[in-house]
Amino acid sequence: MGAYDKFYVPKLGSYYAFAEVPISMLDTVVPDGIKWSQRDDGSQKIAREFLLYWRESLDGTKCAALLAASEKNQSRDKPVTEEDLALWESVLTDLGVPLSSWLTAEEYKELITTADYTSPLP
């Protein structure tokens, strides 16, 4: 079994991996050389511009981020590949977020129903 197999969703033909990270990570500059990491003017994007989707916690201290880059305007046409996940693993490990802490789509769904991400009904 490969390191990323549990993140593959056969029905969708793509990998779906999530990571819960400090909200400050959204303001981290994306490393040079990663596809889609530059703005039109050639400067490097920050993670907030680069990530396809994330959900902030209610207290604003962390977020659960989909590990997928947006090609343009917060959209993506191509599926996430093992190569993409290997790159995410390298970058996130450097930021202190190991592969062992990543979440599957099901684990993400569970996380966002917790009190950290969802307000109780009145």
C-alpha positions in Angstrom: 0.0 0.0 0.0 1.4 3.4 -1.0 1.7 6.3 1.4 -1.1 8.2 -0.2 -3.6 5.4 -1.0 -6.0 6.2 1.8 -6.5 9.7 0.2 -7.6 8.3 -3.2 -11.3 8.5 -4.0 -11.8 6.1 -7.0 -15.3 7.4 -7.7 -13.9 10.9 -8.3 -10.5 9.7 -9.8 -8.5 12.0 -7.6 -6.8 12.3 -4.2 -8.5 14.3 -1.5 -6.2 15.0 1.5 -6.7 17.6 4.2 -4.6 19.0 6.9 -5.5 21.0 10.0 -2.9 23.8 10.3 -2.5 27.1 12.2 -4.4 29.9 10.5 -1.0 31.7 10.1 0.0 29.2 7.5 -2.4 30.9 5.1 -0.1 33.9 5.0 3.0 31.7 4.3 4.7 32.4 0.9 4.4 29.3 -1.4 7.9 28.0 -2.2 9.3 29.0 -5.6 9.1 26.5 -8.4 5.7 25.0 -7.6 3.3 25.1 -10.5 0.6 27.8 -10.2 2.5 29.4 -7.3 3.2 32.7 -9.1 0.9 35.7 -9.5 0.5 37.2 -13.0 3.2 39.8 -12.1 5.7 36.9 -11.3 5.7 37.3 -7.5 5.0 34.3 -5.3 1.5 33.7 -4.0 0.8 33.2 -0.3 -1.1 30.0 0.7 -4.4 31.9 1.0 -4.2 32.6 -2.7 -2.8 29.2 -3.7 -5.0 26.8 -1.8 -8.2 25.7 -3.5 -10.3 25.5 -0.3 -10.0 25.8 3.5 -12.4 26.2 6.4 -11.5 28.4 9.4 -12.2 27.3 12.9 -14.7 29.4 14.8 -12.0 31.0 17.0 -9.9 31.8 14.0 -6.7 30.1 15.2 -6.6 27.2 12.8 -8.1 25.9 9.5 -8.7 22.6 7.8 -7.3 22.9 4.3 -7.8 20.8 1.2 -4.3 20.0 -0.1 -5.0 21.1 -3.7 -3.7 24.1 -5.5 -6.0 26.4 -7.4 -5.1 26.9 -11.0 -6.9 30.2 -11.3 -9.7 32.0 -9.6 -10.1 29.4 -6.8 -10.8 26.6 -9.3 -9.0 23.5 -10.6 -9.5 21.5 -13.8 -7.0 18.7 -13.2 -7.2 16.0 -10.5 -4.7 16.0 -7.6 -2.0 13.4 -8.2 0.5 11.4 -6.1 3.1 13.8 -7.4 1.1 16.7 -6.0 0.8 15.0 -2.6 4.5 14.3 -2.5 5.1 18.0 -2.9 2.6 18.9 -0.2 4.3 16.4 2.1 7.6 18.1 1.5 6.3 21.6 2.1 4.1 20.7 5.1 6.8 18.6 6.8 9.1 21.7 6.6 6.2 23.6 8.4 5.9 21.0 11.1 2.8 19.2 9.7 3.7 15.5 9.1 1.9 13.2 6.7 0.7 11.2 9.7 -1.5 14.1 10.7 -3.2 14.5 7.4 -7.0 13.8 7.1 -9.0 11.7 4.7 -12.2 13.2 3.3 -14.2 11.3 5.9 -12.0 12.5 8.7 -12.3 16.0 7.4 -16.1 15.7 7.4 -16.0 14.6 11.0 -13.6 17.4 12.0 -15.8 20.2 10.7 -18.7 18.9 12.7 -16.8 19.4 16.0 -17.3 22.4 18.2 -14.1 23.9 16.9 -15.8 24.4 13.4 -19.5 24.4 14.0 -21.7 26.5 16.2 -24.3 24.7 18.2 -27.9 25.4 17.1 -29.7 28.0 19.3 
